[in-house]
């Protein structure tokens, strides 16, 4: 298996799988299935037999997964159909005064009213803060202490983590993603192990840092979750891998058209005046940089937007390749 991969040679490596090989008990492998690269990690002083036994002792708790080919790499989708509960929470709104205190402390700042409902700008010499109290989102722009081009990327990430802890106001789980081409760091919000998606506002989904050599621009929301309301949860059915592939075929798509397929909790736009929020589990796909739910895909929203964007889109569609995205059955996921 490892022989089909290449050894990663760059200093920054992102892994999406961990492999334990019975035939090589001296190491484990961190694998990036998109780039088809790996990093070998020696298990110095570890007892592989005990580690392997711990991982595999209760195979009945594992979930059968199917590997579905994407434009690059593969997605792991459940082999059998399943259900997940919706989640309902009351919302906590950080006060605007507290947010200003977090950013400015005791510093003096000027205030500018933009003339738009709920929007104000707070400013010092090296920091600007735009606050929209109607939608409970903010954007900040600060001057870097030193030219960032001379700072190692690892240090930039650590600096952003310190800022995220200060302004992130989210305790249910986060995951950091980076984009080297746009110098963007994004702390994606998670709920019960699944990423959040929403049509309501991208600001609700995480904290984003846009970095230039001298300026940091970051944006987020000062909404967080307060109390979980158990009796309002409802089971939502999600399709199996083969069923998902069939639904994509019905929309004239194959999985190799897509960059990602994943399950997410969708933040519903109706928040009852920011008092209550409902999260519904749904399949999402990434297509040419755009994220869209399978539900909206089935309504033809992606197709309609493509047709309006380019009259050539319809003429360029070809027949669906046979077996182009048939899932490979039997893969297992143990939660790594």
N, C-alpha and C positions, 0 to 999 in steps of 0.2 A: 504493500500500500504506500509506504513512504517513498519507495523508489520512483513513484510517478510524480513526486513533488520536487521542488528545487529548494535548496538551503537559502534562507533569507540572508541578504548581505548588507542591508541598510540598517542604520542605527535605530530607527523608529519602526517597530513592528507591532501590528495589531492582529491578534489571534481571535478566531471565532469558534475554535474547537480545541479540545484537549484529547489527545490519543494516549491510551495505555495499551502497550503491546505485550502480550504474554511471551512472545518469542524474544523480547528484549527487556528484561526486568530491571536493567540498570538505568533506564531513562524514561521520561515521558516527552511527548511532542506537542508543542504549541503550533497549531495549524491555521493558516489563512487560506481558506478554500477558494476565495475569489482570485487571489494572485497565484494560488497553487504553490505556496512557499511554507516553510516550517522553520522552527527553532527547536533544537534538541536541548532538553534540560536534564542534566545528570541527577540521578536520585542518590546523591552522596549520603550515606548513612541511613537511608530510608529502607524499611523492610517492604519490598515490593509485594511479597506474598500477602502480607497483612493488609496493605493498601488495596490490593486487588480484591481481596475477600470482603473488605468493608464496602467497596463500591458495588460488588455484585451479590451481596448476601441476600438481598430481597428483590429479585428480578421481577416479581409480580407487581412491584410498585413502579416499574419503569413504564414508559409510554412508547408504543410502537410508532415510528416516524417513517415517512417516505421522503426520499430525496427528489426534489423537483428541479430540473435544470432551469437556470436563469440566463440572462444575457452574459453574465460572468458569474461563475460559481453555481451553487445550488442552494435552494431553500429547503429546510426541514419542516414538513407539514404532517400533521397527525394522519396516520393511516386510516383510522376510523373516525366517523362523525362524532362530535362531542358537544357538550354545552358548558357555558360559563355563566355565572350570575352577573346581572347588572349591579352596579354599585351606586348608592345614593348617600350623599354627604351634605351636611349643613356647611356653609361657607363662612370663613373668617376673613374679614376685610381689615388689613393693616391700615391704620389711620394715616392720612396724608401727613399729619404732624410727626408721627413716628418715623415715617419714611424720610422726611426731610432731616430729622435728627440723625438718622443712620448715615446719611450722605454728608451732611455739613457739620454735625456736632455743634459746637458753640461758635463756629465761624459766622461772620456777617455775610449776608447774601442779598441780592436784589431780586425783585419779583416783577415779572412781566405778564400781563394778561393778554393772551393771544387773540381774544375776541371771539373764539369758538367756545361753545358750551363745555364747561368742565375742564378746560385746558389752561395750564399755567406753566411758566418757565421760571426756574430758580437758578441763580447764576452767581459764581464767584470768578476770580481771575482764571482759575484752572479747572473749573467744573461747571457743567451745565446740566440741569435736570428738568426734563419735560414730563409733566404729570397730567394724566387724563383721569380725573376723579369719577367721570361717568362710566368708563369701561374698566377702571382700576388697573391701568397699565402705565408703564413709565419707560423713558429712554434717557440714558445718561451719557455724557461725553466728557472725558477727562484727558488732561495733558499728561503724558508719560514723564516720569522723573528723569529718565535717561533715554537716549536713542535706542529703541528696541532692537534694531538690526544688529546691535553688538551684544545682545543678550541671548543666551542659549535657550532653545525652544522649551526644554524641560522646565527652566525657571519661569518662563512665561505661563506655562500651564499651572505651575504651583501658585503663581501670583493670582491667576484667575480663580483658582480654587478658594483662595482666601477671600476674594471679592464675592464669590458665589455663596460661601457660608454666611457672609454678612448680609447679603441682599436677597438670597434665594427664596426664603420663607417656604420651604417645602421639605417635609420629613418622610414622605412615603417611598423615596428611592429616586436616584438619579443615575444617568450614564453619560459619560463624556464622549463626544464625537468631535473630530477635527477635520478641517478642510484646508490643506496646505495651499491650494491654488488661490483661495480667497482670504487666507489668514483669519478663518473663523473658528471659534471654539463654541460648542453648543452643549449645555447641560440639559439633556432631555429628561423631563419628568416621567416617572414610572408609577404605576399603581398595581399592586399585587403581582409584580414581575413583568407587567406588560407596559409598553410605551403608551403615552397619551397622544391622541390625535384630535383635531377639532376643525370645524369650519367657522367656529365662533370668532376666535382670534389666535394667531400663532403665539402671541405673548403669554397665553395661559399654559403653554406646553413646555416651557423651559426658559432658561436664561442664556441669552446669546451674546457672545463677545466678538466684535469685529475689531481686529488689531491692525494698526499701521505703525510705522517706525516711531511716531511721536504721539499718537492719539489712540485711546481706547474708547470704543462706543459699545455700550451694552444695553440690553432691553429685557424687560420681564414684566411680571404681574405681581401686585401685592395682595392677590387672593390666595388663600391656602385652605386646607380642609380642616374642619373642626370635629364633627361627630358623625360616625357611621350609623345609618338608619337601617337596621337589619331587615325589618319587616317590609321594606319597600323593594327589596331585591327580587328580580324575576329572572328565570333561566332563559338564556339566549342560545339557540342552536347554531352550531357552526359546522360547515361541511367537511367531509373527508378530503384527502389529497386528490383522489380521482374525481370526486364531485366538483371540487374547485376547478380542476383542469377542464372539465366538461362545461362549466359555466363560462369560463374564459373563451372556449371554442365558440359558444353561442354568441359571443360578442365579437367574433372574428379575430381573436387574439390567441397567441400561444405564450407559454411561460417564458420562452427565450426572447420575447419582446421586452420582458420586464427586468428591472434591476433588483427589486426586492418583492417578496410576498411575506406578510407577517400578520399576526393577530395584535390588535391594539384596543385599548379602551378609548372610545370616542366621547369627548367632553361635549355634552349637549348644550346648544346655544340658549335654550330657555332656562334661565337660572332664577326665575321668580324674584326679580329685583335683587339679584345677587345674594339670595338667602339660601338657596338649595341648588345642588348640581347633581345630575345623573350621568353616569358613565356606562355606555353600552358596548360590549365586546363585539368587534367586527373584524373581518379580513380587510387588510389594506394592501395596495400594491404601489410600487414606485415605477413610473413610466416617464422616461426622459426628464427626470428631475422633478416631476410632479407627483404628489401623493394623492391617491383617491381611494375611497372605500369600494369594496366589491359591490355593495348595494347601489352606489351612485354609478358605478360602471355598468351595471345591469340596466339602469335607467337610461343609458346612452349618453350620459353627460360628457364623457371623454370624447366620444365620437362626434357629438355636436360641436364641441369646442374646436376639434381638429378641422371639421368641415368649414367652420366660420373663419378659422385662421388661414386656411389654404384651400383653394378650390382644387388643387392637385392631389389632395390627400386621398380622395376616393379612388382616383384612377391608379394610384400606386399600390393599392391593396392587392395582394396575391392570394392564392389558395393556401389554406392551412397545411403545412407539411405533415404528412402522416407520421404519428409516433414521435413528433419533434419534442414533445414535452411530457412523455409518459413517465409517471413517477416510478422510481425504483423502490419496490416494497421491501419491508423487513428491517430497515435501519432502526437502531435503538437510540433513544436519548435518555441519559441518566441524570439530566439536570445540569450538566457542566455547561 
